[in-house]
Structures are given as structure tokens and as C-alpha cells.
Amino acid sequence: MERLERCGRRLRAALAAGRVRRRLPWLLLAVVLVGSALKDNELVPETPMQNKHNPLNVYFVKVAWAWTLWLLLPFMAVTTYQFAKSKLHYGPTKSILLVLRRLSALLVGTAIWYICTGLFLYIENLTGTCSIPGESSQPHHPPATKQQCLQASGVWSGFDISGHCFLLSYCALLMVEELAVLEGLATQQNSKLQAVIDGLLVSLCLLTMVWVFMFLCTALYFHDFSQKLLGVLIGLTAWYGTYRVWYLKPFSPGLPLPHVPLSSKKYSYSR
């Protein structure tokens, strides 16, 4: 318990300055640029991470949005309720309404994930062609989609926007944004609530590091530069359009620190 509390205090201190939120978008862009340059110049060493079937990719990245929801949902519910009671002095009913409002940000994120991944698949199908090994000529009715091509043991070549770059960047930014609530939250030390929050905080930070690491692996080993750049730009646009634009409006899920201006020291966006 004491070790978890110490770890939680250190992570809170590291997040409190707001440097992570300010620098992470630029870090992700830099990773794509540098990683792609290394890949294109064949300067990347061979490692197990270049295999798509590595455990981190199979058990984490393939279900990245599920992992993100699984940890963010209880964290947002507990911290928002506690913040509403201790800082805003809301009653139970009003606190629960604020929790539901904030949790709707996860519904927004789910819609963004669903629409974007569907759009990527549509573009890949629209721009692709199928080649079947061993066929000397094109069949009279070539497969029209990637799925049909793969079922025919073919190879589909289309413009494949990097879903990994989009989703991993968006998930990492989403989690870092939601951790901002800790900057305005006070709980009793050595309490069960503090232990729950610290446990979720440590888990979210570890998961964020996994997403950034796998984002780096994608930049180094997979996709063309344009596909990766477009993927991360869409992820950054989704984050910016929600947390920096829409969530400032009255009819929105709102920011993790309710009623705190975006330019204040609590958010530290502009410093």
C-alpha cells in the first residue's frame, strides 16, 4: 500500500506541471518523422517487434480501445464523483449527473474510433487492387474488397492509412487529458479511495507508455510515411477537436476539471 501511494504521488507530481500534455502531441509527430526516416533508409535493427504477431500487438494493440475504456471508465467515474463532492460541493444526485456527463466523452471517443476505422477500410478498398500469386492473368471478376482478396489467398494493395498511428496517438492523448483531474483532486492519505485512484493512475500511466512504445514500433517497422503521417494527424485532429474546441462548449462532455478555464495553471496548456 505504501509503495503504491509513493508511486502515485510521484506520478501526480510529474503530471501536475502539465508538460506531458503540452509535449506529447509534438513527441508523436517527431516519432513518425524520425521513425519513418530510419525505416526508409534501412537503419532499423531487426527485433521481435517487427513481427505483427508479437504479444504486445496481439494482446494489447489489437484491442487498444477496449483496454483504454476498461481503465478510463472507472477512473473517470471515481475521480469525477470525488471532485464534484469535495471541490464543487455537489450533492449525490448532481455529482452523479456530472459523472454521466463526463463519461459521455468515452461514447464520443468510441464513435470517433468506429467512424475513423471504417473510413480507413473504405479508403483502402476504394484505392486497392488484388493480385493473386500464381495467376498469370487477372480473373474475369477480381475480388472487389480486401476481405474478398484475402479469402482468395491474394494480396491487396491500397492506400492503408495507419490505424495503429491513429488509435495509439488518440488513446494516449485521451488518457493524458483525463489524468488532469488529479491536479484538482484531494483525498485522504492511506484511505481505500486513495488506493483505488493510485492503482488506476499507475495502470493508466503504464498503458500510456505501452501505447507510445507501440506507436514507435509502428513508425519504425510498418506502413509508408504518408500513411503513418495521415494516421497520426487524424488522431491529433480528433483529440484537438474534442478537448481543445468542443469540450469547452456548454453542451459537451466537458473537461476533466469542470469550471476551470483552459488557460489556467490547472491545465497548463499555454505555458
Secondary structure, DSSP 8 states (H G I E B T S, - for coil): -HHHHHHHHHHHHHHHT-HHHHHHHHHHHHHHHHHHHHHHTT-----GGGSTTSHHHHHTGGGHHHHHHHHHHHHHHHHHHHHHHHTS---HHHHHHHHHHHHHHHHHHHHHHHHHHHHHHHHHHHH-EEE-TT-SS--SS---SHHHHHHTT-EEES----HHHHHHHHHHHHHHHHGGGGGG----TT-HHHHHHHHHHHHHHHHHHHHHHHHHHHHHHSS-HHHHHHHHHHHHHHHIIIIIIGGGSSSS---SSTT--TTSTTT----
